[in-house]
């Protein structure tokens, strides 16, 4: 059962995986991930490679190469246990495949290892993973707008993500956060994001470290009345983030999104009632014309008496 669950999950998300794999970044990454396999198995090329196999077959893996591949496969499985999106699963596989290729190429020939490592560095510098471009109800803050927006209406609850574009964890979390905004955004509960990799002053003010060692990216902070109520992940005394999984279920539970949403809907209904009352004045009651007619008769009778 433990093996069938991830298999069914993969098949369920297979159409979405195809869309990602057809993007140039992932196409190039896949070619680089299977580079050693292609060279080792391609006839005419593998015949000229060195090997430690007893039978001298240079077109097949030797026992040391198999050990390296098995070891890195185990690491990928361990890393993917904490992955929350298909993007993270694919990213982990590509990352450790490249690491395996570097080790295998250096072991085969130091010149080939240096060439492959150079290609990886160049690829890392010029190619970035594609950013999430799907639908969302999210307000993007700058260092000049975040304070004004949080303090504008004390009745509005804000959930703000502090992120950096260069962080793989933030890139993977983008689709999850967008889905939450589509489900729970309303006039009393809003979602925001601020790039603290770009706005360093915001990072200092709200005490969210951008250091990869702190593991504070991404950070979700709940604001009510312009003041921080809670955040995830929490930070210990050494300014390191306490391990926390950014799954949709964890966020809904920890931030009580269902309860906040119900309260915010009531606030939205109250606002709509106030607006409708201000736009449409009250209609006169039906008996008012009769009262006006009676008053007119009294005035007319009094005028006749005076005459």
Steps between C-alpha positions, in 0.01 A plus 500: 500500500788734579624458142158525336405833659779708340443312172130593494588859595748518212244363251240748625735795438644355178336756263637782714844335502501490121437876487799565727729259319436673167636829631857580382644496853381145570583373150861616540514365856381156388767481231767592754361248751541207261831614349715229660246230422489607135881501465541168681234326288553657155683263262807653340553732798494253788757281322768761575416542871691350790336230712572288808279211395669160497357417159633828358158612373530879498140546386353394834522630859769358727431414862624835636274698268204290606581572866512876435166494318332293772631727775374818332168329423455438872572869571240605242240277665576653841479855366174431317334387822479868599411627153151653481459559126579312182740782410702423811510129418621568146746764625657260751540230237667742257727650766639172630525356151734786413701434818529134401613599151774727640635219721482240224664721238785597736553133581502409131723784377593820680475695174146385441418578864630857468309549175172375647546705818562813291181434304305465825633830633420683176153345494439607859602859422301553180197274552248541780207275584174634352297709745138424580273694261161354589189671643519651849342761728821637650611858569872562437658743745809717479698656784284814467155340484503209745453706818223715349306198378524314831384807697234620255207305649529340844212263422690333214717197574812461286709190429831614354767281344858622532690347208799530268494419130831313518375257765392158360273449801318827426464410133347163588266655757364761256231275353383382844469859626315604184246218546438610859441858387244383243311302764507737799548855374218742586462861615583409862776246431769593251824348378821690432862440396818701538838421343746545786782400268432832329388709799760446771346755738178295514707192585661680796180660628299177505799288607498253211851392405588446135799282585468147359640364828212646703240312291243776560392521137216501436341645814126549550390769745144566617413866567188624677447869561839566344681290762664160471300221662694190394751375246621179348764373517580604853854614579710371789752693713776438246289668229447170322160393376326213674428228245150538357336364185327753275216275389154639434354290783755628754437863406122465521527335841768720657353831381135397559414609147152349503405692815663822376318468171160462666561807718622697200188409301286651777709818481450506124121463541493786752691725259260418217198581719651836593571582136148407389346718773714797400414462131126438535307726747215343698165477318212696665244287679163436333296689760697823455283627206186442709650696788596781263143508359354517852730786591393687184129461594565636849677805360217561250231481770687741724530750215120484438432574867723804488305634206 
